[in-house]
Amino acid sequence: MLNNHKQFVAWRRQVFVRNPHRNLNALYAGLKQRSGIYLIGCAEEIVYIGQSWDLTERPIDSLGRFYHRVSDVSLPWSLALAPCPPDEMHERESTAIRSFAPKFNTSIPSIPASEGRMPEIIGYAAVFQDQLSAGGAFDEGNLRRQMERAAENPSPPWRQGKQRRKTGKREPKPELPPLDPPTQLTGDSLREAWQRYGVPSDGALIYPINLCDDGSVVTRDGEVIGTWSMDQYEAPSFAPDDRTISLFEAPLVGLLCMRIREWHESKTGEKL
């Protein structure tokens, strides 16, 4: 699960119905400056480049815009970050768009500035937890090949639109809240979450996996296999009976039940 509240909310807003890769947290842990350039990869190529005052949230919104336009959901997605001061963002974004010609960049901030400095990538990560790899968009060989194709393309996608006009006013720097990592609920808060999202523990067990209102996780056959809890952002997690800490979590209760079912069937070899 993402360790930042704004990212968590942005992720749920995009309705990916997939869990974020844990390496995204590691990528953002190394981010010392919030403004800069982000690059989105799909399979072996960069498909979009953008800029933002706040790299913690905007890349996820952009990812949602383009993820749903790619019909092949098996393709791996990746995200790279290149922080820089705000007064360098136009130059670095323009140069990167011209150099790579991503298919979803149909405009460019500044043509005169597009032969300047490139973004300096600090790292990249796979986007979805169920990916087998990051996909290779940011491998050196693929970056070089994409630049060669862009240089030979007389009609790159960014020429479809117009150069973005400057208004003369710089967007004011937003007030950014401090990072707010998730914290597991306890006491009355946790019991309220159980009551709100759980099914009655003394009622009919109608689902293959039931998250009960007493905090237990019970199969349809009545076997108690663990406990569930929530953090302050209402993201549920599961801990088996033999563990005191969560084994995994999910953005939504339904997705957690699916993951628990897959885990239990894999462990026991029996279908629920």
CORBELQUI-V65092 format. One record per residue. OMEGA is omega in whole degrees, 0 to 359 (NA if undefined). Layout:
# CORBELQUI-V65092
omega = <OMEGA:OMEGA>
This chain:
# CORBELQUI-V65092
omega = <179:187:182:184:182:178:180:180:179:180:180:181:183:177:176:186:175:181:176:179:181:180:175:177:178:178:182:177:179:182:182:180:189:179:177:186:172:182:182:179:174:186:187:180:173:184:178:176:180:177:179:170:184:183:182:187:187:180:180:176:179:178:179:180:187:179:183:176:179:188:183:184:180:182:178:178:180:181:177:180:179:182:177:177:182:182:176:189:181:182:185:177:181:181:180:179:179:184:185:181:179:187:181:175:182:173:183:182:185:177:179:182:189:175:182:184:177:172:178:186:179:180:177:182:170:185:187:185:183:176:177:180:177:174:175:181:184:171:185:181:180:176:180:180:179:178:179:178:180:181:182:184:181:181:180:182:184:177:180:181:180:173:180:181:174:182:184:178:178:177:180:179:183:173:185:178:176:177:186:184:181:178:181:177:177:173:183:181:179:179:177:178:177:181:184:186:185:174:182:181:179:180:180:178:189:183:174:175:183:171:189:185:172:178:181:174:189:176:179:179:178:180:176:185:179:180:176:180:180:172:185:178:178:173:184:177:185:175:177:182:184:180:178:178:184:175:176:179:179:180:185:180:181:179:177:179:178:180:178:180:179:180:183:180:177:182:186:184:181:178:178:NA>
